[in-house]
Amino acid sequence: MKIILVEDEKYARKQLEEMLLELQPDIQILAQLESVSQAVKWLKSNTADLIFLDIHLADDISFKIFDQVEVNIPIIFTTAYDQYAIKAFKVNSIDYLLKPIEKEELESAIEKYQSLQKTPAIDLEKLESIFNERHSKKYQQRFLVQRRDRMLSLKIEDIAYFEGEDRYVYLTKKDGSRFIVDYKLSDLENLLDPTSFFRLNRSFIAHFDAIDRIISMSKSRVKVELSPAASRDIVVSTENTRSFKLWLNR
């Protein structure tokens, strides 16, 4: 595996290099870069299998790299800041590691990269068939709810998320108002457009626009904070985290 390290802190770069070589002795580190300008220059005439990329570099934030050069190489972000997670998953990221980086988390990220490389070749005809089927399907556009003696028809674009609590399912609008709906979350999964809504866990289905913050946790799990804020923690399991990241990066 041929990689590059883009990290402006010498100690952090050395520590990452040592852990990588300990986990994968056959890794080839093609370059160690410290700034956006160095990374852009290198990527314009070179390539690698994988990039380890810090977010705050010597001259600017690393997202500026993508404004100057096309990057098709998988990226593992390494940073002390968790507020960039959503933005990271939109630029070819396969993982987001918070400093100080734990060896187990690094190993999990490498395994995730390797598993992606083993994915079989895409069947374009099958993909086209799935695409056509998905886009010909009619998803729910409105939900009828009741508040006291009034019936309201809510537009799908006004909905932030659905939450299962006790024996009820609640619909939360983007303005924070909450209504009971006569559906199970499993029913809603078939009614909602999967490009806009994601089943985060057993209790929550959220709209993309409602995802306010993603926080990395141990064992490759992530915690999601929604807007409007939910009344309890929302953790995406290890099994669903990869699908969630792919959905964010759609």
N, C-alpha and C positions, 0 to 999 in steps of 0.2 A: 504494500500500500504506500503510495506516494502522497505526502501531505505538505502543507505549508502552515506555519504558525504566524499569526498576525497579532502581536501583543507588544505594547510599549513598555511594560514593566519587566525589567530584566529578571528579577527574582521569580515572578509568576511564570515567565516564559521558560526559565530553567527548570522549575518544578514540574511544569506541564510536560516538558521534553522527557524528563526522567521517568515520570509515570507512564507516558506513552511507550517508551522503550522497554519498560519493565513489563507492561501488558502485552506488547506486540514487538518483540525484538527485531522482526524483519521490516519494521516501518522505515521508510526513507524520508527524512525531512529535507525537502528540496530548498526551502528558504525560510528564514526567520526575519520578519518585517515588523517595523515599529509604527508606521504611519499610513494614512490614506494614500498619500502621494506615492509611497514606495509600493503599496499593494496594487494600485492602478497600473503603475509602470510594469510591474512584474506580470500581472494578469493579461496585459495587452499582448504579450509575446510568449507566454508560458501557460502550462496547465498542470493540474494535479488531480488526484483522486478525491481529496477531501481537504477542507479548509477549517482550521480552528481560528476563530475570529473574535477578538475582544471588541467591545462596543466603543469605549472611550479610548481613542488612540492619541498619539503625540500631537497631531495637527488638527484633528476634527473627529466627529462621530463617524463610525465605520459605515453607516448606511450611505454616506456620501460616495462610497466606492461604486455603488450600483447606479449612481447618476452618471458615471464617467466611463464605465466599461461593462459589457454584458458578462454576467457570471452564471455559468451553468453547472458549476461544481457544487456538490453538497456541502453544507456549512454546519458546523457545530459552534454555536456562540458560547463564549466564556466571558462572564461579566460579573461585576459586583452589584449590578442594578437589575431588579426584576420587572421594572415598569415598561421595558421594551419588548416583552415576550410576544405580544400580539404582532407587533411590527416585524419582529424577527421571523415569525412563521410565514410571512408573506414574501420572503426573499430566499427561497430555496433552503431554508433551515430544516434540519432533521432533529435537532435537539438544542436545548438552552440550559447551560450549566452555570450555576451560581458559585462565585468564589466565596470562601476557599473551596476549590474543587475536591470532592471526595473520590477516592480511587474507585469505589463501587459505581458511582454515578458515571465516571469516565468510561469504565468498562462497559456499562450498559449502553452508553451512547455509541461506542465503537461496534458493539454487537448489533445495534439497531442499523447502523450504516451497512454492515456486512449482510444483514438479512435483506435489506433493500436491493443489494447487488445481486442477490440470488433470485429475485423476482423474475418469473418467466416472461418471455417476450410477449408484448401486448398483441392480442388478437383484434386487429382493427375492425373487422367486420362485426365481431361480437360487441366491441365498444360502441360502434355506431348504432347497433341495434338497441343497446341499453340506453344510449343517449336519446334516440328517437322515442323509445318507450317512455322514458322519464319525462320528456318534454311534451308528449301527447297526453299524459295523465293530467287530470284536472284536480288541483288541490283546493282545499277549503279557503275561501276568500273572506268569509265573515263568520262570526260566532254570535249566536243569540244568547243573551244573558238577561237576568232579571235582578232588579234592585227595588226592593219593597214591592210596590204595585206597578212598577214601570218595566217594560221590556225594551232592551237596547240591542241593536245590531252593531257589533264592533268590527271594524276593518282589520284585516290581518296585519297591515303595516303599522297599526297602533299597538300591537301586542309585544311585550318585552319577553315574557316567559310564562310557562305553566309549571305549577308546583303541586305535587301530591303530598297531602298532609292528613294523617289519620285516615278517615274513610272518604275524604273529599279531594277534588282536584280544583285548584284555584288558577284563574287567569289574572296575570298582573299586566296592566297597561304601562306604556312608557311614561305616563304621568303619575304612576304610583298607585292608581286606583285598582281595586282587587274584586274579583267576582268568582262565584262558584260556577263551574261548568259541569254539565252532565255527561262527562266522558271519562274514560280511563286513560292513563298516559300511554298505554299500549295502543289504544285506538287512535290517539292523537298522532302517534308516529306515522301512521298510514295516511292521515289527513293533511299533514303539514309538509310543505315543500322542503326536502332535505338539503337544498342549497342554502336555505335561510334559517332552518331550525336544526338543533342538534340535541340528542338525548345525552345529557351530561352524566347522569347517574339514575338510580331508581326513582328519584324524587323530582328531578328537574329536566325540562326541555326548554332551551333558551334560543332566542333569536340572536343572530350574529351581532346586530347592533347593540344588544343588551350586555355584551361581554365587555366589562370595563377593565379588568386586570387579571393576569394569569401569574400565579406564583408557583415556582418549582418546589417540589417536596421530595422526600426520600423515596426510593424504590420506583423512580420514574413517574410518580404520580404528580398531578398538578392541582392546585386549588384555584377555583374561579370565583371572582367577585363580579357581581352583576349590578347594573344600573337600570332601574331603581334597586337599591340594596335588598338582598334577601335577609330573612331573619335568622338564618343558620348558615354554617359553613357548607360549601359545595366542593367536594373533592371528586375528581375524575380518577377512576381506578387505573392501575398499571395496564390492564388489558385494553382499556378504551382510550388511553392517552394518545397512542399512535394515530388512531382514527380521528381523534379530535384535532390533532395537529395537521393532519392531511386536510381536514375540513376547513380549518383556518387558512390553509395555504391554497385553497381551491382557485 
